[in-house]
């Protein structure tokens, strides 16, 4: 969602206005002494930023939860791939132990 021109509050920097967002980042212009800052989006709204409009803050909460779910799903996929690899390697190791070793046939020499 485009949050440009929305008013926000930062825990340390105070009031500001969103100047742009996209590609996982959001830029906010604060008072002159602080200037413009860029934050991870929507992660910054978990701890540092709050929308001034409560209804928009509620929508932001939905975006934060969706991002958290995506991250959690990504971690589950990586963990499942790791477990699958360990199981595959263990199965290959067991199979390698069960394979009978081939004995070389005695060579017959003609005299």
C-alpha positions, 0 to 999 in steps of 0.5 A: 500500500502507498503510505506517502504523505501519511503522518507517523510518529517515531518512538525517538524522532517524534512526528514525521511524514512518509515521503515514500515507500516501496521495495521493503523500505519506508522513508519518513521526513522528521523535524529539520534537526532529524531530517529524513530517515529510511526504515525497513517496511513494515518491520519498523511499525512493530517497534518504532513507527505508529500511524497517526490515524488509528484506522490506518494503524490497524491496516498497518498491523495487518501488513505487519502480521502478514509479513511475520507469517511470510517470514515464519513460513519461510523459516518452516520451509528452510527447516523442512528442507534441512530435515529432508536432507538429513533424512535422505543422507541417513537413508543413503548411508544405510543403503550403502552399508547394506550393499554387498561388496563385489569380489573380483573374480579370480583371473584365469591365466592361460599358460 
